[in-house]
């Protein structure tokens, strides 16, 4: 390897080190209530006054602006303006949205008002997070083009989900289980920690922008090109009618909804099902993102070296179905089954993304890569917004003030039936994508990366 190649490789890994920090903060903030979601089942014990339906409504706010056009428009801007300008705008939006959520939690306003403010903040946080994530993926695809892309994306995913692990483990420590009323300050503690992490992430994003702009070759490749490579609005239609894009998007929404929506209510499901404490449930759910911290880079390296990405998508989806079947039908009150289900779900949560995201740059030209990532995220967020809200409504219908174990078990079972169906649909979609890969070998969807 020449000195120039070594220098370029070093710069690529340095850029990745900057990119992962804002994603760590984003995942922490998004999952800050996942393992303590049970506190919303009895609003009489919350000074905040929210119930499970309100929490589900708030969580669904993450996807609102994304679904109603914002994500698609901003993805187009990403291809028109480049990652440095667009990414900077939306990293700032992500951080400001988180600040608004924190204000709502600490404001002391009546529940309808605080929920409205938090919902608006979550909308801005969600759109900012998704476009920031799109900018990160597009940047990784550029810096690691031709080799180690799946590994780099796996490392980014690993560090990002380490943010989820931190949130799930730390939140029960910040909001300690007790008999009395949870104050506004106690409820807002995870949001404060998340906001500080996002501020640090904003600083690291600024360092990446300086690094990216200082690398003349990469900067020219990112923001300037020949007239043939310029983005046009007509390219959006070509993406939307791309069969492989449709299949990847459907797989993304079915698979991620079966896991991310589950995480939002993980504590409310695991505590009654397996007779464990909130803190133990936090460690259980944390096994999901923690497994990706370890295995996402390894599976990314596996995909780079051996290919067969669509096969790993199928296997990961099958593991997700098996996990949700255990969560729904395993013997009640036996924690072993909960740990086993989390292990299976964690492996699936590592396998599918390790193969899915590096497939996106293979199905479209580079000039529409930002738009394509944004469109995939748009479909994903449409499903996430819907299924988070549906899960909240299911719990709200089964539980309420003074709800007993039977009602809580009923809510958990009904929600799990929904997750089983979503995971089953992801299997069918993964098989369809594998068939498409076999029919279009020139795309290299199942080929190893070039070394």
C-alpha positions as CSV (number, residue, x, y, z in Angstrom):
1,X,0.0,0.0,0.0
2,X,1.4,3.4,-1.0
3,X,1.9,6.3,1.5
4,X,-1.0,8.1,-0.2
5,X,-3.3,5.2,0.2
6,X,-2.3,4.8,3.8
7,X,-3.0,8.4,4.4
8,X,-6.4,8.2,2.7
9,X,-7.3,5.1,4.8
10,X,-6.3,6.9,8.0
11,X,-8.4,9.9,7.1
12,X,-11.4,7.6,6.4
13,X,-11.2,6.0,9.8
14,X,-10.7,9.5,11.4
15,X,-13.8,10.7,9.6
16,X,-15.8,7.7,10.9
17,X,-14.7,8.4,14.4
18,X,-16.2,11.9,14.2
19,X,-19.4,10.6,12.5
20,X,-20.3,8.0,15.2
21,X,-20.6,10.4,18.1
22,X,-23.7,12.3,17.0
23,X,-25.3,9.0,16.2
24,X,-24.5,7.7,19.7
25,X,-26.3,10.8,21.2
26,X,-29.2,10.4,18.9
27,X,-29.8,6.7,19.8
28,X,-29.4,7.5,23.5
29,X,-32.1,10.2,23.4
30,X,-34.4,8.2,21.3
31,X,-34.3,5.2,23.7
32,X,-34.1,7.1,27.0
33,X,-37.6,5.9,28.2
34,X,-37.6,2.4,26.6
35,X,-36.8,0.4,29.8
36,X,-38.8,2.7,32.1
37,X,-41.9,2.9,30.0
38,X,-43.8,1.1,32.7
39,X,-44.0,4.4,34.7
40,X,-46.6,5.7,32.1
41,X,-49.0,2.9,32.9
42,X,-50.3,4.7,36.0
43,X,-50.4,8.5,35.4
44,X,-51.5,9.1,38.9
45,X,-47.9,8.4,40.0
46,X,-46.4,10.8,37.5
47,X,-46.2,14.5,38.2
48,X,-45.9,14.8,34.4
49,X,-49.4,13.2,34.1
50,X,-48.8,11.2,30.9
51,X,-50.3,7.7,30.4
52,X,-49.2,5.0,28.0
53,X,-51.3,6.4,25.1
54,X,-49.6,9.8,25.7
55,X,-46.2,8.2,25.7
56,X,-47.0,6.3,22.5
57,X,-48.2,9.6,21.0
58,X,-45.0,11.4,22.0
59,X,-42.8,8.5,20.7
60,X,-44.7,8.6,17.4
61,X,-43.8,12.2,17.0
62,X,-40.3,11.1,16.0
63,X,-41.6,10.1,12.6
64,X,-44.2,12.8,11.9
65,X,-42.2,15.3,9.9
66,X,-40.2,12.4,8.3
67,X,-43.4,10.8,7.0
68,X,-45.2,14.0,5.9
69,X,-42.6,14.9,3.3
70,X,-39.7,16.3,5.3
71,X,-37.5,13.3,5.0
72,X,-37.8,13.1,1.2
73,X,-37.4,16.8,0.6
74,X,-34.3,16.9,2.9
75,X,-32.9,13.8,1.2
76,X,-33.1,15.6,-2.1
77,X,-31.3,18.6,-0.5
78,X,-28.6,16.3,0.7
79,X,-27.9,15.3,-2.9
80,X,-28.1,19.0,-4.1
81,X,-26.1,20.7,-1.3
82,X,-23.9,17.9,-0.1
83,X,-23.4,16.3,3.3
84,X,-21.5,19.2,4.9
85,X,-24.2,21.9,4.5
86,X,-27.3,19.7,4.9
87,X,-25.9,17.5,7.6
88,X,-24.9,20.5,9.7
89,X,-28.4,22.0,9.5
90,X,-30.0,18.8,10.7
91,X,-27.5,17.9,13.4
92,X,-28.5,21.3,14.8
93,X,-32.2,20.6,14.3
94,X,-31.8,17.2,16.1
95,X,-30.1,18.9,19.1
96,X,-32.7,21.8,19.3
97,X,-35.6,19.3,19.2
98,X,-34.1,17.4,22.1
99,X,-33.7,20.7,24.0
100,X,-37.4,21.3,23.4
101,X,-38.4,17.9,24.7
102,X,-36.3,18.4,27.9
103,X,-38.0,21.8,28.4
104,X,-41.5,20.2,28.1
105,X,-40.6,17.5,30.6
106,X,-39.4,20.1,33.2
107,X,-41.9,22.8,32.4
108,X,-44.6,21.8,34.9
109,X,-47.3,22.6,32.4
110,X,-50.5,20.6,32.4
111,X,-50.2,17.2,30.6
112,X,-51.9,18.3,27.4
113,X,-49.6,21.3,27.0
114,X,-46.4,19.5,28.0
115,X,-47.3,16.6,25.7
116,X,-47.8,19.0,22.8
117,X,-44.5,20.8,23.3
118,X,-42.7,17.4,23.7
119,X,-44.4,16.1,20.6
120,X,-43.2,19.1,18.5
121,X,-39.7,18.7,20.0
122,X,-39.7,15.0,19.1
123,X,-40.8,15.8,15.6
124,X,-37.8,18.1,15.1
125,X,-35.5,15.7,16.8
126,X,-36.7,12.9,14.6
127,X,-36.3,14.6,11.3
128,X,-32.9,16.0,12.4
129,X,-31.8,12.5,13.5
130,X,-32.9,10.8,10.3
131,X,-31.3,13.3,8.0
132,X,-28.1,13.3,10.1
133,X,-28.1,9.5,9.9
134,X,-28.6,9.8,6.1
135,X,-25.7,12.2,5.9
136,X,-23.6,9.8,7.9
137,X,-24.4,6.8,5.7
138,X,-23.8,8.8,2.6
139,X,-20.5,10.0,3.9
140,X,-19.4,6.4,4.8
141,X,-20.4,5.2,1.4
142,X,-18.2,7.9,-0.1
143,X,-15.2,7.5,2.1
144,X,-15.2,3.7,2.0
145,X,-16.3,3.2,-1.6
146,X,-14.7,0.0,-3.0
147,X,-13.8,-1.7,0.2
148,X,-14.7,-2.2,3.9
149,X,-18.0,-0.3,3.5
150,X,-20.1,-3.0,5.4
151,X,-17.4,-3.0,8.1
152,X,-17.5,0.8,8.4
153,X,-21.3,0.8,8.5
154,X,-21.2,-2.0,11.0
155,X,-18.9,0.0,13.3
156,X,-21.1,3.1,13.0
157,X,-24.2,1.0,13.8
158,X,-22.3,-0.6,16.7
159,X,-21.4,2.7,18.3
160,X,-24.8,4.2,17.6
161,X,-26.6,1.3,19.3
162,X,-24.1,1.5,22.2
163,X,-26.1,4.8,22.8
164,X,-29.2,2.7,23.1
165,X,-27.5,0.3,25.5
166,X,-26.4,3.2,27.6
167,X,-29.9,4.7,27.7
168,X,-31.5,1.4,28.6
169,X,-29.1,0.7,31.4
170,X,-28.7,4.2,32.7
171,X,-32.4,5.2,32.6
172,X,-33.5,2.9,35.5
173,X,-30.7,4.3,37.5
174,X,-31.8,7.9,36.8
175,X,-35.5,7.1,37.4
176,X,-35.3,4.7,40.3
177,X,-38.2,2.4,40.9
178,X,-40.2,3.5,44.0
179,X,-43.7,3.6,45.5
180,X,-44.3,7.3,45.5
181,X,-44.9,9.9,42.8
182,X,-42.2,10.5,40.2
183,X,-41.3,14.3,40.1
184,X,-40.7,16.3,36.9
185,X,-37.0,16.4,37.7
186,X,-36.8,12.6,38.0
187,X,-38.7,12.0,34.8
188,X,-36.5,14.5,32.9
189,X,-33.1,13.2,34.0
190,X,-32.5,10.9,31.0
191,X,-33.4,13.7,28.7
192,X,-30.8,16.0,30.3
193,X,-28.1,13.3,29.8
194,X,-29.2,12.8,26.2
195,X,-29.1,16.5,25.5
196,X,-25.5,16.8,26.8
197,X,-24.5,13.9,24.5
198,X,-26.1,15.6,21.5
199,X,-24.2,18.8,22.2
200,X,-20.9,16.8,22.2
201,X,-22.0,15.1,19.0
202,X,-22.6,18.5,17.4
203,X,-19.0,19.4,18.2
204,X,-17.7,16.2,16.6
205,X,-19.8,16.8,13.5
206,X,-18.1,20.1,13.2
207,X,-14.7,18.4,13.3
208,X,-15.9,16.0,10.5
209,X,-17.0,18.9,8.3
210,X,-13.6,20.5,8.7
211,X,-11.9,17.2,7.8
212,X,-14.2,16.5,4.9
213,X,-13.7,20.0,3.5
214,X,-9.9,19.8,3.9
215,X,-9.6,16.7,1.9
216,X,-9.7,18.2,-1.6
217,X,-10.2,14.9,-3.5
218,X,-13.1,13.8,-1.4
219,X,-14.7,17.2,-1.2
220,X,-14.7,17.5,-5.0
221,X,-16.2,14.0,-5.3
222,X,-18.9,14.9,-2.8
223,X,-20.2,18.2,-3.9
224,X,-19.1,18.6,-7.5
225,X,-19.4,16.5,-10.5
226,X,-19.9,16.4,-14.3
227,X,-23.2,17.5,-15.8
228,X,-24.1,13.9,-16.4
229,X,-23.8,13.2,-12.7
230,X,-25.8,16.1,-11.5
231,X,-29.0,15.3,-9.5
232,X,-32.3,15.9,-11.2
233,X,-35.8,15.7,-9.7
234,X,-36.7,13.1,-12.4
235,X,-34.2,10.8,-10.6
236,X,-36.6,10.6,-7.6
237,X,-39.2,8.8,-9.8
238,X,-36.5,6.4,-11.0
239,X,-35.7,5.5,-7.4
240,X,-39.4,5.1,-6.5
241,X,-40.0,2.7,-9.3
242,X,-36.9,0.6,-8.7
243,X,-38.0,-2.8,-7.6
244,X,-35.0,-3.4,-5.4
245,X,-35.6,-0.1,-3.6
246,X,-39.2,-1.2,-3.0
247,X,-38.2,-4.5,-1.5
248,X,-35.4,-3.0,0.6
249,X,-37.8,-0.4,2.0
250,X,-40.5,-3.0,2.8
251,X,-37.9,-5.2,4.6
252,X,-36.7,-2.2,6.5
253,X,-40.1,-1.1,7.7
254,X,-41.3,-4.6,8.7
255,X,-38.1,-5.7,10.4
256,X,-37.3,-2.5,12.2
257,X,-40.9,-2.0,13.3
258,X,-40.8,-5.4,15.0
259,X,-37.8,-4.4,17.0
260,X,-37.7,-0.6,17.5
261,X,-41.4,-0.3,18.3
262,X,-40.9,-3.3,20.7
263,X,-38.0,-1.5,22.4
264,X,-40.3,1.5,23.2
265,X,-42.5,-0.8,25.3
266,X,-39.8,-3.4,26.3
267,X,-40.2,-2.7,30.0
268,X,-44.0,-2.8,29.9
269,X,-43.8,-6.3,28.2
270,X,-40.9,-8.0,30.0
271,X,-41.8,-7.0,33.6
272,X,-45.2,-8.7,33.7
273,X,-44.3,-11.5,31.3
274,X,-41.3,-12.8,33.3
275,X,-41.8,-11.4,36.8
276,X,-38.7,-9.2,36.8
277,X,-37.9,-5.7,38.1
278,X,-37.7,-2.6,35.9
279,X,-34.0,-2.5,36.3
280,X,-33.6,-6.2,35.2
281,X,-35.9,-5.5,32.3
282,X,-33.5,-2.6,31.4
283,X,-30.6,-5.0,31.2
284,X,-32.7,-7.5,29.2
285,X,-33.7,-5.0,26.6
286,X,-30.2,-3.5,26.5
287,X,-29.1,-6.9,25.3
288,X,-30.6,-5.9,21.9
289,X,-28.4,-3.0,21.0
290,X,-25.5,-4.4,23.0
291,X,-25.4,-7.5,20.8
292,X,-25.1,-5.2,17.8
293,X,-22.2,-3.4,19.5
294,X,-20.3,-6.6,19.4
295,X,-21.7,-8.4,16.3
296,X,-22.6,-5.6,13.8
297,X,-18.9,-4.9,12.9
298,X,-18.2,-8.7,12.8
299,X,-21.2,-9.4,10.5
300,X,-20.3,-6.3,8.4
301,X,-16.8,-7.8,7.9
302,X,-18.4,-11.1,7.1
303,X,-20.6,-9.5,4.4
304,X,-17.6,-7.7,3.0
305,X,-15.5,-10.9,2.8
306,X,-18.1,-13.6,1.9
307,X,-21.1,-11.7,0.4
308,X,-24.5,-13.5,0.6
309,X,-26.1,-10.5,2.1
310,X,-29.6,-11.5,1.2
311,X,-29.2,-14.8,3.0
312,X,-28.2,-13.0,6.2
313,X,-31.4,-10.9,5.9
314,X,-33.5,-14.0,5.8
315,X,-31.8,-15.6,8.7
316,X,-32.0,-12.4,10.8
317,X,-35.7,-12.1,10.1
318,X,-36.3,-15.7,11.1
319,X,-34.6,-15.1,14.4
320,X,-36.9,-12.1,15.0
321,X,-40.0,-14.2,14.5
322,X,-38.6,-16.9,16.9
323,X,-37.9,-14.2,19.5
324,X,-41.4,-12.7,19.4
325,X,-43.0,-16.1,19.6
326,X,-41.1,-16.7,22.8
327,X,-42.1,-13.4,24.2
328,X,-45.8,-14.1,23.5
329,X,-46.0,-17.8,24.3
330,X,-43.1,-18.8,26.6
331,X,-44.1,-19.7,30.2
332,X,-45.0,-16.7,32.3
333,X,-42.7,-15.7,35.2
334,X,-39.5,-17.6,33.9
335,X,-36.8,-15.0,33.1
336,X,-34.7,-17.5,31.1
337,X,-37.2,-17.3,28.2
338,X,-36.9,-13.5,28.2
339,X,-33.1,-13.6,28.0
340,X,-33.3,-16.2,25.3
341,X,-35.7,-14.1,23.3
342,X,-33.5,-11.0,23.6
343,X,-30.5,-13.0,22.5
344,X,-32.3,-14.2,19.3
345,X,-33.7,-10.8,18.6
346,X,-30.2,-9.3,19.2
347,X,-28.6,-11.6,16.6
348,X,-31.3,-10.7,14.1
349,X,-30.9,-7.0,14.9
350,X,-27.2,-7.4,14.0
351,X,-27.5,-9.6,10.9
352,X,-30.2,-7.8,8.9
353,X,-28.8,-4.2,9.1
354,X,-25.2,-5.5,8.4
355,X,-26.4,-6.7,5.0
356,X,-29.3,-4.2,4.3
357,X,-27.6,-0.8,4.5
358,X,-24.5,-1.7,2.4
359,X,-27.0,-2.9,-0.3
360,X,-28.4,0.5,-0.8
361,X,-25.4,2.0,-2.7
362,X,-25.5,-1.0,-5.0
363,X,-29.0,-0.5,-6.3
364,X,-28.8,3.2,-7.3
365,X,-26.3,5.6,-8.9
366,X,-24.2,7.6,-6.4
367,X,-25.8,10.9,-7.4
368,X,-29.1,9.8,-5.9
369,X,-27.7,8.0,-2.9
370,X,-28.8,10.6,-0.3
371,X,-32.3,10.7,-1.8
372,X,-32.5,6.9,-1.7
373,X,-31.4,6.6,1.9
374,X,-33.9,9.2,2.8
375,X,-36.7,7.5,0.9
376,X,-35.9,4.2,2.7
377,X,-35.9,6.0,6.0
378,X,-39.2,7.6,5.0
379,X,-40.9,4.3,4.5
380,X,-39.3,3.0,7.7
381,X,-40.6,6.0,9.7
382,X,-44.1,5.7,8.2
383,X,-44.3,2.2,9.8
384,X,-42.6,3.2,13.0
385,X,-45.0,6.1,13.6
386,X,-48.0,3.8,13.0
387,X,-46.8,0.8,15.0
388,X,-45.6,2.8,18.0
389,X,-48.9,4.6,18.3
390,X,-50.8,1.3,17.8
391,X,-48.8,-0.3,20.5
392,X,-49.5,2.5,22.9
393,X,-53.2,2.3,22.1
394,X,-53.2,-1.5,22.7
395,X,-51.6,-1.0,26.1
396,X,-53.9,1.8,27.0
397,X,-57.0,-0.2,26.2
398,X,-55.8,-3.1,28.4
399,X,-54.3,-1.1,31.3
400,X,-54.9,2.1,33.2
401,X,-54.9,3.5,36.7
402,X,-54.5,0.6,39.1
403,X,-54.2,-2.0,36.4
404,X,-53.4,-5.5,37.7
405,X,-51.1,-8.2,36.4
406,X,-53.8,-9.8,34.3
407,X,-54.5,-6.6,32.4
408,X,-50.8,-5.9,31.9
409,X,-50.2,-9.5,30.6
410,X,-53.1,-9.0,28.2
411,X,-51.7,-5.8,26.8
412,X,-48.2,-7.4,26.4
413,X,-49.7,-10.5,24.6
414,X,-51.7,-8.4,22.2
415,X,-48.8,-6.2,21.3
416,X,-46.6,-9.2,20.7
417,X,-49.1,-10.7,18.2
418,X,-48.6,-7.5,16.2
419,X,-44.8,-7.9,16.3
420,X,-44.9,-11.5,15.3
421,X,-46.9,-10.5,12.2
422,X,-44.4,-7.8,11.3
423,X,-41.4,-10.1,11.6
424,X,-43.1,-12.8,9.5
425,X,-43.6,-10.2,6.7
426,X,-39.9,-9.3,6.9
427,X,-39.1,-13.0,6.1
428,X,-41.3,-13.0,3.0
429,X,-39.7,-9.7,1.8
430,X,-36.2,-11.0,2.4
431,X,-36.9,-14.1,0.3
432,X,-38.3,-11.8,-2.5
433,X,-35.1,-9.7,-2.3
434,X,-32.9,-12.8,-2.6
435,X,-34.8,-13.9,-5.7
436,X,-34.3,-10.4,-7.2
437,X,-30.5,-10.6,-6.4
438,X,-30.3,-13.9,-8.2
439,X,-32.0,-12.4,-11.3
440,X,-29.7,-9.3,-11.3
441,X,-26.2,-10.6,-10.6
442,X,-24.7,-7.5,-12.1
443,X,-25.7,-5.5,-9.0
444,X,-23.4,-7.6,-6.8
445,X,-25.9,-7.7,-4.0
446,X,-24.5,-11.1,-2.8
447,X,-21.0,-10.5,-4.0
448,X,-18.0,-9.9,-1.7
449,X,-16.5,-6.4,-1.5
450,X,-13.5,-5.6,-3.6
451,X,-10.3,-5.7,-1.7
